Amino acid sequence: MVLTGGFFCGPKLECTMYTKKVLSMFSKTLLIVDDTPLFIRLAKDLFRREQVDILTAQSGPEAVEIARTTKIDLILMDLYMAEGDGDEACRQIKSDSNMRTTPIVMMTSSNYPNDMERCKSVGCNEVIHKPLTREHVLNICKKYLNLPGWSGKRSTIKTSARFWENPEKISSGALLDISVGGVFLATEEYFETGSEIYLEFRLSSERAPMTCKGRVAWMNRKDNFKNHAFSGMGIEFLDIQKLDILSIQAWVRNEPPV
């Protein structure tokens, strides 16, 4: 038996097929169609903690081409774009038997009834208005992507960890809670908020070690406890293997919430 990211599987080919099956169960693909870089950066930041792959397009024709060649779970499409409007792209996608079931949420800053009718007449699933809040974007995407409710849940964990900014100086601590977005690292050695560090830990003694890159999101010092009863740092995952995220998801599902 082979242990891969916390999952047991048999021969190499069988293991590869199982890995793809597990990934397909949780991974979602979101296509953002907008010629505004700021909105694209916002969406990428929002879904950094979720099992969501983000693709981008800057025009309607580019979006249609991507949708024809890639399985998309949700499209967020701006109405007005310099290189091709979103309503025509939506019409083409919804008219194609291979793509018509793909949910499309049109976005517009216009309140004109004619523009609303343009969006609805091409078969989009919903129309939302700009400017959009982070909460609005997250809620609309969770609605259509069917992200699991436990994806943001934190669960208890008691395991040792090593962490470092410079590999020549490795420190030790303990993880006390974990989510797919990050961990609380109990330690009396601190890095400044915003610092990027590397973290190595096991979910349990029977599991393979995980190594990932994270960012110090907040600190809990002895003289100023805020978010935890222990001194330490809240670490946000920045770069972590997908199978390790799946292992953490499985852990979170089966452990009591914090």
Short mmCIF file of the C-alpha atoms (twelve columns), coordinates in Angstrom:
data_MODEL
# 
_entry.id   MODEL 
# 
loop_
_atom_site.group_PDB 
_atom_site.id 
_atom_site.type_symbol 
_atom_site.label_atom_id 
_atom_site.label_alt_id 
_atom_site.label_comp_id 
_atom_site.label_asym_id 
_atom_site.label_seq_id 
_atom_site.Cartn_x 
_atom_site.Cartn_y 
_atom_site.Cartn_z 
_atom_site.pdbx_PDB_model_num 
ATOM 1   C CA . MET A 1   0.000   0.000  0.000   1 
ATOM 2   C CA . VAL A 2   1.149   3.536  -0.766  1 
ATOM 3   C CA . LEU A 3   0.375   6.553  1.363   1 
ATOM 4   C CA . THR A 4   -0.220  9.642  -0.778  1 
ATOM 5   C CA . GLY A 5   -1.162  12.891 0.908   1 
ATOM 6   C CA . GLY A 6   -2.956  11.006 3.664   1 
ATOM 7   C CA . PHE A 7   -4.817  8.523  1.391   1 
ATOM 8   C CA . PHE A 8   -3.997  4.833  1.044   1 
ATOM 9   C CA . CYS A 9   -4.004  3.288  -2.414  1 
ATOM 10  C CA . GLY A 10  -2.714  0.198  -4.163  1 
ATOM 11  C CA . PRO A 11  -0.609  -0.188 -7.311  1 
ATOM 12  C CA . LYS A 12  0.815   2.947  -8.921  1 
ATOM 13  C CA . LEU A 13  -1.773  3.170  -11.739 1 
ATOM 14  C CA . GLU A 14  -4.652  2.529  -9.342  1 
ATOM 15  C CA . CYS A 15  -3.245  5.178  -6.998  1 
ATOM 16  C CA . THR A 16  -3.058  7.739  -9.820  1 
ATOM 17  C CA . MET A 17  -6.662  7.056  -10.844 1 
ATOM 18  C CA . TYR A 18  -7.820  7.328  -7.236  1 
ATOM 19  C CA . THR A 19  -5.983  10.612 -6.793  1 
ATOM 20  C CA . LYS A 20  -7.694  12.101 -9.862  1 
ATOM 21  C CA . LYS A 21  -11.064 10.875 -8.626  1 
ATOM 22  C CA . VAL A 22  -10.576 12.429 -5.189  1 
ATOM 23  C CA . LEU A 23  -9.434  15.726 -6.684  1 
ATOM 24  C CA . SER A 24  -12.432 15.852 -9.016  1 
ATOM 25  C CA . MET A 25  -14.781 15.413 -6.065  1 
ATOM 26  C CA . PHE A 26  -13.691 18.640 -4.437  1 
ATOM 27  C CA . SER A 27  -11.995 20.811 -7.056  1 
ATOM 28  C CA . LYS A 28  -14.077 23.434 -8.815  1 
ATOM 29  C CA . THR A 29  -13.107 25.629 -11.734 1 
ATOM 30  C CA . LEU A 30  -14.194 29.255 -11.831 1 
ATOM 31  C CA . LEU A 31  -13.813 31.356 -14.976 1 
ATOM 32  C CA . ILE A 32  -13.688 35.109 -14.382 1 
ATOM 33  C CA . VAL A 33  -14.329 37.201 -17.473 1 
ATOM 34  C CA . ASP A 34  -13.489 40.844 -16.861 1 
ATOM 35  C CA . ASP A 35  -11.095 43.374 -18.347 1 
ATOM 36  C CA . THR A 36  -10.531 44.961 -14.925 1 
ATOM 37  C CA . PRO A 37  -7.373  43.533 -13.288 1 
ATOM 38  C CA . LEU A 38  -8.479  44.762 -9.849  1 
ATOM 39  C CA . PHE A 39  -11.570 42.548 -9.790  1 
ATOM 40  C CA . ILE A 40  -9.592  39.528 -10.950 1 
ATOM 41  C CA . ARG A 41  -7.067  40.050 -8.147  1 
ATOM 42  C CA . LEU A 42  -9.932  40.340 -5.643  1 
ATOM 43  C CA . ALA A 43  -11.463 37.050 -6.755  1 
ATOM 44  C CA . LYS A 44  -8.137  35.225 -6.683  1 
ATOM 45  C CA . ASP A 45  -7.554  36.454 -3.148  1 
ATOM 46  C CA . LEU A 46  -11.047 35.396 -2.052  1 
ATOM 47  C CA . PHE A 47  -10.656 31.806 -3.190  1 
ATOM 48  C CA . ARG A 48  -7.067  31.229 -2.106  1 
ATOM 49  C CA . ARG A 49  -8.362  29.126 0.797   1 
ATOM 50  C CA . GLU A 50  -10.927 27.168 -1.190  1 
ATOM 51  C CA . GLN A 51  -10.573 24.183 -3.499  1 
ATOM 52  C CA . VAL A 52  -11.164 26.435 -6.513  1 
ATOM 53  C CA . ASP A 53  -9.041  26.731 -9.639  1 
ATOM 54  C CA . ILE A 54  -9.388  30.183 -11.192 1 
ATOM 55  C CA . LEU A 55  -9.120  30.857 -14.914 1 
ATOM 56  C CA . THR A 56  -9.377  34.347 -16.378 1 
ATOM 57  C CA . ALA A 57  -10.394 35.946 -19.660 1 
ATOM 58  C CA . GLN A 58  -10.495 39.595 -20.666 1 
ATOM 59  C CA . SER A 59  -13.118 39.400 -23.404 1 
ATOM 60  C CA . GLY A 60  -16.215 37.501 -24.445 1 
ATOM 61  C CA . PRO A 61  -14.580 35.645 -27.357 1 
ATOM 62  C CA . GLU A 62  -11.706 34.523 -25.122 1 
ATOM 63  C CA . ALA A 63  -14.213 33.230 -22.563 1 
ATOM 64  C CA . VAL A 64  -16.068 31.189 -25.181 1 
ATOM 65  C CA . GLU A 65  -12.835 29.574 -26.347 1 
ATOM 66  C CA . ILE A 66  -11.856 28.619 -22.792 1 
ATOM 67  C CA . ALA A 67  -15.319 27.225 -22.069 1 
ATOM 68  C CA . ARG A 68  -15.136 25.054 -25.188 1 
ATOM 69  C CA . THR A 69  -11.871 23.434 -24.163 1 
ATOM 70  C CA . THR A 70  -12.139 23.289 -20.359 1 
ATOM 71  C CA . LYS A 71  -14.744 21.977 -17.936 1 
ATOM 72  C CA . ILE A 72  -15.974 25.093 -16.121 1 
ATOM 73  C CA . ASP A 73  -18.150 24.945 -12.992 1 
ATOM 74  C CA . LEU A 74  -19.072 28.643 -12.913 1 
ATOM 75  C CA . ILE A 75  -18.510 31.715 -15.085 1 
ATOM 76  C CA . LEU A 76  -18.518 35.254 -13.693 1 
ATOM 77  C CA . MET A 77  -18.938 37.455 -16.790 1 
ATOM 78  C CA . ASP A 78  -18.816 41.229 -17.064 1 
ATOM 79  C CA . LEU A 79  -21.369 42.723 -19.473 1 
ATOM 80  C CA . TYR A 80  -19.251 45.467 -21.024 1 
ATOM 81  C CA . MET A 81  -15.716 44.686 -22.191 1 
ATOM 82  C CA . ALA A 82  -13.599 46.474 -24.777 1 
ATOM 83  C CA . GLU A 83  -12.762 43.370 -26.812 1 
ATOM 84  C CA . GLY A 84  -16.202 41.723 -26.832 1 
ATOM 85  C CA . ASP A 85  -19.233 42.046 -24.560 1 
ATOM 86  C CA . GLY A 86  -20.317 39.369 -22.138 1 
ATOM 87  C CA . ASP A 87  -23.920 38.954 -23.272 1 
ATOM 88  C CA . GLU A 88  -22.874 37.676 -26.712 1 
ATOM 89  C CA . ALA A 89  -20.420 35.252 -25.104 1 
ATOM 90  C CA . CYS A 90  -23.149 34.066 -22.747 1 
ATOM 91  C CA . ARG A 91  -25.510 33.535 -25.711 1 
ATOM 92  C CA . GLN A 92  -22.929 31.394 -27.520 1 
ATOM 93  C CA . ILE A 93  -22.179 29.288 -24.449 1 
ATOM 94  C CA . LYS A 94  -25.830 28.728 -23.568 1 
ATOM 95  C CA . SER A 95  -26.605 27.827 -27.214 1 
ATOM 96  C CA . ASP A 96  -23.994 25.069 -27.282 1 
ATOM 97  C CA . SER A 97  -25.296 21.697 -26.098 1 
ATOM 98  C CA . ASN A 98  -21.907 20.871 -24.561 1 
ATOM 99  C CA . MET A 99  -21.801 24.033 -22.460 1 
ATOM 100 C CA . ARG A 100 -25.379 25.161 -21.864 1 
ATOM 101 C CA . THR A 101 -25.599 23.759 -18.328 1 
ATOM 102 C CA . THR A 102 -22.612 25.852 -17.178 1 
ATOM 103 C CA . PRO A 103 -23.891 28.477 -14.689 1 
ATOM 104 C CA . ILE A 104 -23.180 32.041 -15.834 1 
ATOM 105 C CA . VAL A 105 -23.535 35.014 -13.520 1 
ATOM 106 C CA . MET A 106 -23.455 38.300 -15.396 1 
ATOM 107 C CA . MET A 107 -21.913 41.347 -13.720 1 
ATOM 108 C CA . THR A 108 -22.696 44.964 -14.556 1 
ATOM 109 C CA . SER A 109 -22.443 48.415 -13.032 1 
ATOM 110 C CA . SER A 110 -25.428 49.513 -15.119 1 
ATOM 111 C CA . ASN A 111 -28.916 49.916 -13.690 1 
ATOM 112 C CA . TYR A 112 -30.563 50.507 -17.063 1 
ATOM 113 C CA . PRO A 113 -33.523 48.160 -17.690 1 
ATOM 114 C CA . ASN A 114 -32.283 47.515 -21.232 1 
ATOM 115 C CA . ASP A 115 -28.962 46.186 -19.942 1 
ATOM 116 C CA . MET A 116 -30.723 43.926 -17.454 1 
ATOM 117 C CA . GLU A 117 -32.867 42.605 -20.281 1 
ATOM 118 C CA . ARG A 118 -29.767 42.038 -22.420 1 
ATOM 119 C CA . CYS A 119 -28.333 39.789 -19.717 1 
ATOM 120 C CA . LYS A 120 -31.519 37.860 -19.060 1 
ATOM 121 C CA . SER A 121 -32.386 37.363 -22.731 1 
ATOM 122 C CA . VAL A 122 -29.198 35.368 -23.396 1 
ATOM 123 C CA . GLY A 123 -29.987 32.833 -20.666 1 
ATOM 124 C CA . CYS A 124 -27.670 33.781 -17.820 1 
ATOM 125 C CA . ASN A 125 -28.482 32.281 -14.429 1 
ATOM 126 C CA . GLU A 126 -28.265 35.515 -12.474 1 
ATOM 127 C CA . VAL A 127 -27.296 39.189 -12.763 1 
ATOM 128 C CA . ILE A 128 -25.345 40.976 -10.027 1 
ATOM 129 C CA . HIS A 129 -24.388 44.625 -9.763  1 
ATOM 130 C CA . LYS A 130 -20.990 46.228 -9.355  1 
ATOM 131 C CA . PRO A 131 -19.319 47.395 -7.224  1 
ATOM 132 C CA . LEU A 132 -19.254 44.036 -5.476  1 
ATOM 133 C CA . THR A 133 -18.258 43.366 -1.886  1 
ATOM 134 C CA . ARG A 134 -16.024 40.444 -0.949  1 
ATOM 135 C CA . GLU A 135 -18.950 38.845 0.895   1 
ATOM 136 C CA . HIS A 136 -21.205 39.172 -2.140  1 
ATOM 137 C CA . VAL A 137 -18.733 37.528 -4.494  1 
ATOM 138 C CA . LEU A 138 -17.982 34.723 -2.046  1 
ATOM 139 C CA . ASN A 139 -21.664 34.008 -1.385  1 
ATOM 140 C CA . ILE A 140 -22.655 33.980 -5.047  1 
ATOM 141 C CA . CYS A 141 -19.801 31.638 -5.925  1 
ATOM 142 C CA . LYS A 142 -20.504 29.278 -3.037  1 
ATOM 143 C CA . LYS A 143 -24.117 29.129 -4.177  1 
ATOM 144 C CA . TYR A 144 -23.241 27.862 -7.660  1 
ATOM 145 C CA . LEU A 145 -20.036 25.980 -6.909  1 
ATOM 146 C CA . ASN A 146 -21.627 23.998 -4.075  1 
ATOM 147 C CA . LEU A 147 -18.526 24.314 -1.941  1 
ATOM 148 C CA . PRO A 148 -18.770 22.138 1.175   1 
ATOM 149 C CA . GLY A 149 -19.914 23.921 4.302   1 
ATOM 150 C CA . TRP A 150 -16.965 22.563 6.282   1 
ATOM 151 C CA . SER A 151 -14.379 24.162 3.991   1 
ATOM 152 C CA . GLY A 152 -13.813 27.067 6.380   1 
ATOM 153 C CA . LYS A 153 -14.220 25.108 9.611   1 
ATOM 154 C CA . ARG A 154 -11.386 24.958 12.156  1 
ATOM 155 C CA . SER A 155 -10.728 21.771 14.108  1 
ATOM 156 C CA . THR A 156 -8.500  20.896 17.018  1 
ATOM 157 C CA . ILE A 157 -5.177  19.217 16.413  1 
ATOM 158 C CA . LYS A 158 -2.252  18.483 18.711  1 
ATOM 159 C CA . THR A 159 0.906   17.840 16.772  1 
ATOM 160 C CA . SER A 160 4.459   19.113 16.723  1 
ATOM 161 C CA . ALA A 161 5.668   21.343 13.919  1 
ATOM 162 C CA . ARG A 162 8.885   22.848 12.618  1 
ATOM 163 C CA . PHE A 163 8.990   26.268 11.006  1 
ATOM 164 C CA . TRP A 164 11.576  28.548 9.490   1 
ATOM 165 C CA . GLU A 165 12.155  31.648 7.439   1 
ATOM 166 C CA . ASN A 166 15.782  30.726 6.893   1 
ATOM 167 C CA . PRO A 167 16.504  26.963 6.610   1 
ATOM 168 C CA . GLU A 168 19.688  27.513 8.604   1 
ATOM 169 C CA . LYS A 169 17.581  28.382 11.655  1 
ATOM 170 C CA . ILE A 170 14.689  25.968 12.218  1 
ATOM 171 C CA . SER A 171 12.366  26.436 15.195  1 
ATOM 172 C CA . SER A 172 9.863   24.083 16.831  1 
ATOM 173 C CA . GLY A 173 6.293   24.587 18.007  1 
ATOM 174 C CA . ALA A 174 2.926   22.848 18.141  1 
ATOM 175 C CA . LEU A 175 -0.236  23.103 16.055  1 
ATOM 176 C CA . LEU A 176 -3.389  23.528 18.140  1 
ATOM 177 C CA . ASP A 177 -6.035  24.058 15.464  1 
ATOM 178 C CA . ILE A 178 -6.230  23.706 11.703  1 
ATOM 179 C CA . SER A 179 -8.446  24.519 8.716   1 
ATOM 180 C CA . VAL A 180 -7.976  24.302 4.955   1 
ATOM 181 C CA . GLY A 181 -6.924  27.951 5.137   1 
ATOM 182 C CA . GLY A 182 -4.245  27.722 7.800   1 
ATOM 183 C CA . VAL A 183 -3.179  26.780 11.328  1 
ATOM 184 C CA . PHE A 184 -2.521  28.219 14.756  1 
ATOM 185 C CA . LEU A 185 1.106   27.602 15.658  1 
ATOM 186 C CA . ALA A 186 1.784   27.708 19.406  1 
ATOM 187 C CA . THR A 187 5.250   29.127 20.006  1 
ATOM 188 C CA . GLU A 188 7.073   31.869 21.845  1 
ATOM 189 C CA . GLU A 189 9.213   32.627 18.800  1 
ATOM 190 C CA . TYR A 190 7.559   35.137 16.501  1 
ATOM 191 C CA . PHE A 191 7.890   36.495 13.007  1 
ATOM 192 C CA . GLU A 192 6.403   39.822 12.046  1 
ATOM 193 C CA . THR A 193 2.875   39.872 10.660  1 
ATOM 194 C CA . GLY A 194 3.075   39.422 6.899   1 
ATOM 195 C CA . SER A 195 6.278   37.386 7.034   1 
ATOM 196 C CA . GLU A 196 6.377   34.324 4.771   1 
ATOM 197 C CA . ILE A 197 7.651   31.161 6.417   1 
ATOM 198 C CA . TYR A 198 7.864   27.433 5.769   1 
ATOM 199 C CA . LEU A 199 6.035   24.950 7.959   1 
ATOM 200 C CA . GLU A 200 6.473   21.184 8.358   1 
ATOM 201 C CA . PHE A 201 4.014   19.018 10.287  1 
ATOM 202 C CA . ARG A 202 2.014   15.772 10.362  1 
ATOM 203 C CA . LEU A 203 -1.713  15.500 10.946  1 
ATOM 204 C CA . SER A 204 -0.918  12.471 13.115  1 
ATOM 205 C CA . SER A 205 2.028   10.185 13.777  1 
ATOM 206 C CA . GLU A 206 0.715   7.731  11.152  1 
ATOM 207 C CA . ARG A 207 0.556   10.352 8.378   1 
ATOM 208 C CA . ALA A 208 3.234   11.485 5.972   1 
ATOM 209 C CA . PRO A 209 4.802   14.872 6.753   1 
ATOM 210 C CA . MET A 210 3.513   17.970 4.982   1 
ATOM 211 C CA . THR A 211 5.657   20.936 4.063   1 
ATOM 212 C CA . CYS A 212 4.059   24.166 2.927   1 
ATOM 213 C CA . LYS A 213 4.603   27.886 2.655   1 
ATOM 214 C CA . GLY A 214 2.541   30.266 4.776   1 
ATOM 215 C CA . ARG A 215 2.124   33.864 5.837   1 
ATOM 216 C CA . VAL A 216 1.921   35.136 9.415   1 
ATOM 217 C CA . ALA A 217 -1.626  36.523 9.550   1 
ATOM 218 C CA . TRP A 218 -1.659  37.546 13.232  1 
ATOM 219 C CA . MET A 219 0.265   37.092 16.468  1 
ATOM 220 C CA . ASN A 220 -0.842  36.150 19.959  1 
ATOM 221 C CA . ARG A 221 1.711   37.376 22.472  1 
ATOM 222 C CA . LYS A 222 1.669   36.556 26.170  1 
ATOM 223 C CA . ASP A 223 1.096   40.184 27.085  1 
ATOM 224 C CA . ASN A 224 -1.750  40.668 24.604  1 
ATOM 225 C CA . PHE A 225 -3.797  37.517 23.992  1 
ATOM 226 C CA . LYS A 226 -6.455  38.053 21.315  1 
ATOM 227 C CA . ASN A 227 -7.519  35.069 19.243  1 
ATOM 228 C CA . HIS A 228 -6.171  32.153 21.276  1 
ATOM 229 C CA . ALA A 229 -5.372  31.135 24.855  1 
ATOM 230 C CA . PHE A 230 -1.761  30.365 23.960  1 
ATOM 231 C CA . SER A 231 1.093   32.432 22.613  1 
ATOM 232 C CA . GLY A 232 1.829   31.878 18.966  1 
ATOM 233 C CA . MET A 233 1.005   32.846 15.396  1 
ATOM 234 C CA . GLY A 234 -1.915  32.378 13.052  1 
ATOM 235 C CA . ILE A 235 -0.445  31.062 9.785   1 
ATOM 236 C CA . GLU A 236 -2.314  31.384 6.499   1 
ATOM 237 C CA . PHE A 237 -1.429  28.772 3.872   1 
ATOM 238 C CA . LEU A 238 0.071   30.293 0.725   1 
ATOM 239 C CA . ASP A 239 1.482   27.312 -1.128  1 
ATOM 240 C CA . ILE A 240 0.380   23.811 -0.197  1 
ATOM 241 C CA . GLN A 241 -0.024  20.605 -2.184  1 
ATOM 242 C CA . LYS A 242 -3.559  19.847 -3.324  1 
ATOM 243 C CA . LEU A 243 -3.522  16.344 -1.870  1 
ATOM 244 C CA . ASP A 244 -2.389  17.788 1.454   1 
ATOM 245 C CA . ILE A 245 -5.413  20.132 1.362   1 
ATOM 246 C CA . LEU A 246 -7.624  17.093 0.758   1 
ATOM 247 C CA . SER A 247 -6.057  15.351 3.751   1 
ATOM 248 C CA . ILE A 248 -6.752  18.424 5.882   1 
ATOM 249 C CA . GLN A 249 -10.327 18.528 4.590   1 
ATOM 250 C CA . ALA A 250 -10.813 14.910 5.643   1 
ATOM 251 C CA . TRP A 251 -9.312  15.671 9.060   1 
ATOM 252 C CA . VAL A 252 -11.561 18.688 9.566   1 
ATOM 253 C CA . ARG A 253 -14.674 16.728 8.628   1 
ATOM 254 C CA . ASN A 254 -13.957 14.065 11.234  1 
ATOM 255 C CA . GLU A 255 -12.671 16.218 14.078  1 
ATOM 256 C CA . PRO A 256 -14.802 18.363 16.400  1 
ATOM 257 C CA . PRO A 257 -14.846 22.075 15.508  1 
ATOM 258 C CA . VAL A 258 -12.899 24.597 17.556  1 
# 
